[in-house]
Amino acid sequence: MTEQISRLTDQQKRNGGPAPWLAKPRPSMLAMSRAAARRGRGEGVVEIAPGRIARFVARHRSHAALRFAALVARVYLSAFENDDWDIRHNGEELLLTRATRLWQERFVALDIGSFAGEWTHLALQNNQHAEIHCFEIVGHLGEKLTATFADDPRVTVNRTGLWSHNGELSGYFSSKFPSMSSFVPAVQDVTGHPGKEFRSAVETGDAYCARRGIDHINFMKIDVEGAEFEVLRGFTHCFSREMVDIVQFEYGPLTLAAGHRLRDQADFLSGHGMLVGKLYPTHVQLIENYYPGLDDFRWSNYVAIRPEVATPLITGREGAR
């Protein structure tokens, strides 16, 4: 995997200019600290100075200036880690635009957690031969989505959910935060607003693809408020047959609330031969090896790409398969 990542990033440097779209993995803070120690310099910076500063801050944390500094630091880190829901600015639009250009004759995508259909609208605008399958578990939102795309034969709206098994589950909807409906009960704690419980039928992605005759998925977008790993597990057969080219999945506090970590998704996807990385406004930061510091549980999106698709995705050449 390391050689594969290096080969891809070196290739795009030759073709894509000074700002590579697929970026090499960043070393962990632990790795950087150990490297500094091995070089025989930086011990004072790594071990002594931060200790003194940290102890001073801890003793005086109630001071107004330090409280304000902490607020600024949190805002900065959220921005630095791309905690942004707007698909026009957080990299989602860029990724989708690049992807839709690869498959001009037929582009099959799954919009899992469609809400108002913004992502689907963008895919349809970018590719006239797109075939989009939307999934929305909240009844009235599904009805609205159906009405929105009623005259577009390229869109199939499913008012059911996808999961790791077939059956029926309880979901939670908040009128105050309608975009955060979820099968994860803790969504009510995150929003701070009691949700209305409802029931929804679910099936595995494997079962859905078999029933609909889908033999290849170019893009799978998953935004289901903490249940992303359960959805991925439902596509085990599809992944084992290399039927999926690109996956974009949300990650955040509800991932932890659902009992999962980034490692679960990363191990699952890389175990099926895909490159995994974090989505930023201008690039995807690849993950070479998981380390616990990656699990910061900040709202963000991660991407998995089939290696055969990575090169055309970088170069923008059509005809990937």
C-alpha positions as CSV (number, residue, x, y, z in Angstrom):
1,M,0.0,0.0,0.0
2,T,2.9,2.4,0.8
3,E,4.5,1.9,-2.6
4,Q,1.1,2.3,-4.3
5,I,0.4,5.6,-2.5
6,S,3.9,6.9,-3.4
7,R,3.5,6.0,-7.0
8,L,0.2,7.7,-7.3
9,T,1.3,10.9,-5.6
10,D,4.5,11.1,-7.6
11,Q,2.5,10.6,-10.8
12,Q,0.1,13.5,-10.0
13,K,3.1,15.8,-9.2
14,R,4.2,15.2,-12.8
15,N,0.7,15.8,-14.1
16,G,-1.1,18.1,-11.7
17,G,1.2,20.9,-10.7
18,P,2.3,22.1,-7.3
19,A,-0.9,21.1,-5.3
20,P,-1.4,17.3,-5.5
21,W,-5.1,16.3,-5.3
22,L,-4.1,13.0,-3.6
23,A,-1.8,13.9,-0.7
24,K,0.7,11.6,1.0
25,P,-0.2,10.6,4.5
26,R,0.8,12.9,7.3
27,P,3.0,11.4,10.1
28,S,1.4,11.1,13.5
29,M,2.5,13.4,16.3
30,L,4.0,10.4,18.1
31,A,6.1,9.5,15.0
32,M,7.3,13.1,14.6
33,S,8.3,13.3,18.3
34,R,10.2,10.0,18.1
35,A,11.9,11.1,14.9
36,A,13.1,14.4,16.5
37,A,14.5,12.4,19.5
38,R,16.3,10.1,17.1
39,R,17.9,13.0,15.4
40,G,19.4,14.2,18.7
41,R,17.6,17.5,18.7
42,G,14.2,18.7,19.7
43,E,14.0,16.8,23.0
44,G,13.6,20.1,24.9
45,V,10.9,21.2,22.6
46,V,9.0,17.9,22.6
47,E,9.2,17.1,26.3
48,I,10.1,20.1,28.4
49,A,8.6,23.3,27.0
50,P,5.1,21.8,26.3
51,G,5.1,20.4,29.8
52,R,5.7,23.8,31.4
53,I,3.2,25.5,29.2
54,A,0.6,22.8,29.7
55,R,0.9,23.0,33.5
56,F,0.6,26.8,33.5
57,V,-2.5,26.6,31.4
58,A,-4.0,23.9,33.5
59,R,-3.4,25.9,36.7
60,H,-4.9,29.1,35.3
61,R,-7.6,27.7,33.0
62,S,-10.3,29.8,34.6
63,H,-8.6,33.0,33.5
64,A,-10.6,34.9,30.8
65,A,-7.7,35.2,28.4
66,L,-7.0,31.5,28.5
67,R,-10.6,30.6,28.1
68,F,-10.7,32.8,25.0
69,A,-7.5,31.3,23.7
70,A,-9.1,27.8,24.1
71,L,-12.2,28.9,22.2
72,V,-10.0,30.3,19.4
73,A,-8.0,27.1,19.3
74,R,-11.1,25.0,19.0
75,V,-12.5,27.1,16.2
76,Y,-9.1,27.0,14.4
77,L,-8.8,23.2,14.7
78,S,-12.4,22.7,13.4
79,A,-11.5,24.8,10.4
80,F,-8.1,23.1,10.0
81,E,-9.8,19.6,10.0
82,N,-12.5,20.7,7.5
83,D,-15.5,20.6,9.9
84,D,-17.7,22.1,7.2
85,W,-21.2,20.8,6.1
86,D,-21.4,22.9,2.9
87,I,-20.7,20.6,-0.1
88,R,-19.7,23.6,-2.2
89,H,-16.7,24.3,0.0
90,N,-15.7,21.2,1.9
91,G,-14.4,19.2,-1.1
92,E,-17.6,17.2,-1.8
93,E,-18.4,19.1,-4.9
94,L,-14.9,18.9,-6.2
95,L,-14.8,15.1,-5.7
96,L,-18.2,14.5,-7.2
97,T,-17.4,16.8,-10.2
98,R,-14.1,14.9,-10.9
99,A,-15.9,11.5,-10.6
100,T,-18.9,12.4,-12.8
101,R,-16.4,13.3,-15.6
102,L,-14.9,9.9,-15.6
103,W,-18.0,7.9,-16.6
104,Q,-19.8,10.0,-19.2
105,E,-21.6,7.1,-20.8
106,R,-23.0,5.8,-17.6
107,F,-22.6,7.0,-14.0
108,V,-24.2,4.8,-11.3
109,A,-24.4,6.4,-7.8
110,L,-26.0,5.7,-4.5
111,D,-27.0,8.7,-2.4
112,I,-27.5,7.1,1.0
113,G,-29.0,9.6,3.4
114,S,-30.4,12.0,0.7
115,F,-32.3,14.5,2.8
116,A,-33.3,17.2,0.3
117,G,-31.3,15.8,-2.6
118,E,-28.6,18.4,-2.9
119,W,-25.9,15.9,-3.7
120,T,-28.1,14.2,-6.3
121,H,-29.0,17.5,-8.0
122,L,-25.2,18.2,-8.4
123,A,-24.6,14.7,-9.8
124,L,-27.4,15.1,-12.3
125,Q,-26.1,18.5,-13.4
126,N,-22.6,17.1,-14.0
127,N,-23.6,14.0,-15.9
128,Q,-26.6,13.7,-18.2
129,H,-26.2,9.9,-18.1
130,A,-26.3,9.6,-14.4
131,E,-28.3,6.9,-12.6
132,I,-28.9,7.8,-9.0
133,H,-30.5,5.7,-6.3
134,C,-31.6,7.8,-3.3
135,F,-32.4,6.5,0.2
136,E,-34.3,8.5,2.8
137,I,-35.8,6.9,5.9
138,V,-38.0,9.8,7.1
139,G,-41.4,9.4,5.6
140,H,-42.4,13.0,4.7
141,L,-38.8,13.8,3.6
142,G,-38.9,10.7,1.3
143,E,-42.3,11.9,-0.1
144,K,-40.8,15.3,-0.8
145,L,-37.8,13.8,-2.4
146,T,-40.0,11.6,-4.6
147,A,-42.0,14.7,-5.7
148,T,-38.7,16.6,-6.4
149,F,-37.4,14.0,-8.9
150,A,-40.8,12.7,-10.1
151,D,-40.1,13.9,-13.7
152,D,-36.5,12.6,-13.8
153,P,-36.2,9.0,-14.9
154,R,-32.6,9.0,-13.9
155,V,-33.5,9.0,-10.2
156,T,-34.9,6.2,-8.1
157,V,-36.1,7.3,-4.6
158,N,-36.2,4.6,-1.9
159,R,-38.1,5.5,1.3
160,T,-36.3,2.8,3.2
161,G,-32.8,2.5,4.7
162,L,-29.7,0.4,4.2
163,W,-28.1,-1.6,7.0
164,S,-25.9,-4.6,7.7
165,H,-29.0,-6.9,7.7
166,N,-32.5,-7.0,6.4
167,G,-35.4,-6.1,8.7
168,E,-36.9,-3.1,10.4
169,L,-35.4,-0.5,12.7
170,S,-36.4,2.4,14.9
171,G,-35.2,5.8,13.7
172,Y,-35.3,9.3,15.3
173,F,-36.4,12.5,13.7
174,S,-36.1,16.0,15.1
175,S,-38.1,18.8,13.4
176,K,-35.5,21.3,14.8
177,F,-32.6,19.4,13.1
178,P,-34.3,17.5,10.2
179,S,-31.1,16.7,8.4
180,M,-29.8,14.7,11.4
181,S,-32.3,11.9,11.4
182,S,-30.7,8.6,12.3
183,F,-31.1,5.0,13.5
184,V,-28.6,5.9,16.2
185,P,-30.5,6.9,19.4
186,A,-27.7,9.1,20.6
187,V,-28.5,11.6,17.8
188,Q,-30.9,13.0,20.4
189,D,-28.1,13.8,22.7
190,V,-26.0,15.4,20.0
191,T,-28.8,17.7,18.8
192,G,-30.0,18.3,22.4
193,H,-33.5,17.9,21.1
194,P,-35.8,14.9,21.7
195,G,-36.5,13.1,18.5
196,K,-39.7,11.5,17.3
197,E,-39.3,7.8,17.0
198,F,-40.5,6.0,13.8
199,R,-40.0,2.7,12.1
200,S,-38.3,2.0,8.8
201,A,-37.7,-1.0,6.7
202,V,-34.0,-1.7,6.0
203,E,-32.1,-4.1,3.7
204,T,-28.4,-4.7,2.9
205,G,-26.8,-3.0,0.0
206,D,-26.0,-6.4,-1.4
207,A,-29.7,-7.4,-1.4
208,Y,-30.7,-4.0,-3.0
209,C,-28.1,-4.3,-5.8
210,A,-29.2,-7.9,-6.5
211,R,-32.8,-6.9,-6.6
212,R,-32.2,-3.9,-8.8
213,G,-29.8,-5.6,-11.1
214,I,-26.9,-3.3,-10.2
215,D,-23.6,-4.8,-11.2
216,H,-21.3,-1.8,-10.6
217,I,-21.4,1.3,-8.5
218,N,-19.2,4.2,-9.5
219,F,-19.9,6.4,-6.5
220,M,-21.4,5.6,-3.1
221,K,-22.1,8.6,-0.8
222,I,-23.1,7.7,2.8
223,D,-24.4,10.4,5.2
224,V,-26.5,8.6,7.8
225,E,-25.5,10.2,11.1
226,G,-23.4,7.5,12.8
227,A,-24.6,4.4,11.0
228,E,-22.1,4.5,8.1
229,F,-20.2,1.4,9.2
230,E,-23.4,-0.6,9.3
231,V,-24.2,0.5,5.8
232,L,-20.8,-0.4,4.6
233,R,-21.0,-3.9,6.1
234,G,-24.2,-4.5,4.1
235,F,-22.2,-4.2,0.9
236,T,-19.6,-6.8,1.8
237,H,-20.3,-8.9,-1.3
238,C,-20.1,-5.9,-3.6
239,F,-16.8,-4.8,-2.1
240,S,-15.4,-8.4,-2.3
241,R,-16.2,-8.4,-6.1
242,E,-14.7,-4.9,-6.6
243,M,-18.0,-3.5,-7.7
244,V,-17.5,-0.1,-6.0
245,D,-15.2,2.6,-7.4
246,I,-15.5,5.5,-4.9
247,V,-17.0,5.7,-1.4
248,Q,-17.6,9.0,0.5
249,F,-18.7,8.5,4.1
250,E,-19.4,10.9,7.0
251,Y,-17.5,10.6,10.3
252,G,-18.0,12.4,13.6
253,P,-19.3,12.3,17.2
254,L,-22.2,9.9,16.2
255,T,-19.6,7.4,14.9
256,L,-18.4,7.0,18.5
257,A,-22.0,7.0,19.8
258,A,-22.8,4.1,17.5
259,G,-19.9,2.2,19.0
260,H,-17.5,2.5,16.1
261,R,-14.2,4.2,15.3
262,L,-12.6,5.5,12.1
263,R,-10.5,2.4,12.3
264,D,-13.5,0.2,11.7
265,Q,-14.3,1.8,8.4
266,A,-10.7,2.2,7.3
267,D,-9.9,-1.5,8.0
268,F,-13.0,-2.7,6.3
269,L,-12.3,-0.6,3.1
270,S,-8.6,-1.1,3.0
271,G,-9.2,-4.8,3.6
272,H,-11.0,-4.8,0.3
273,G,-8.1,-3.1,-1.5
274,M,-9.2,0.5,-1.4
275,L,-7.2,3.6,-0.7
276,V,-8.6,5.6,2.2
277,G,-8.2,9.2,3.0
278,K,-9.8,12.3,4.5
279,L,-11.5,14.8,2.3
280,Y,-10.4,18.5,2.3
281,P,-11.5,21.4,0.1
282,T,-8.7,20.9,-2.4
283,H,-7.5,17.4,-1.9
284,V,-7.8,14.0,-0.3
285,Q,-5.2,13.3,2.5
286,L,-4.4,9.6,2.2
287,I,-4.0,7.3,5.3
288,E,-1.1,4.9,5.0
289,N,-1.5,3.4,8.5
290,Y,-4.2,4.0,11.1
291,Y,-3.1,5.4,14.4
292,P,-5.4,6.4,17.3
293,G,-4.9,10.1,16.8
294,L,-6.9,10.0,13.6
295,D,-10.0,9.3,15.7
296,D,-10.8,12.9,16.7
297,F,-14.5,12.5,16.2
298,R,-14.8,15.8,14.4
299,W,-17.5,16.1,11.7
300,S,-15.8,15.4,8.4
301,N,-15.9,13.2,5.3
302,Y,-13.6,10.4,4.4
303,V,-13.1,8.8,1.0
304,A,-12.2,5.3,-0.3
305,I,-11.0,4.9,-3.9
306,R,-10.3,1.8,-5.8
307,P,-6.7,1.9,-6.9
308,E,-7.6,1.4,-10.6
309,V,-9.7,4.5,-10.5
310,A,-7.2,6.7,-8.6
311,T,-5.0,7.5,-11.6
312,P,-7.9,8.6,-13.9
313,L,-9.4,10.5,-11.0
314,I,-6.2,12.4,-10.6
315,T,-5.6,13.0,-14.3
316,G,-9.2,13.7,-15.2
317,R,-9.2,11.2,-18.1
318,E,-12.4,9.5,-19.0
319,G,-13.1,5.9,-19.4
320,A,-12.3,4.5,-15.9
321,R,-13.9,1.1,-15.1
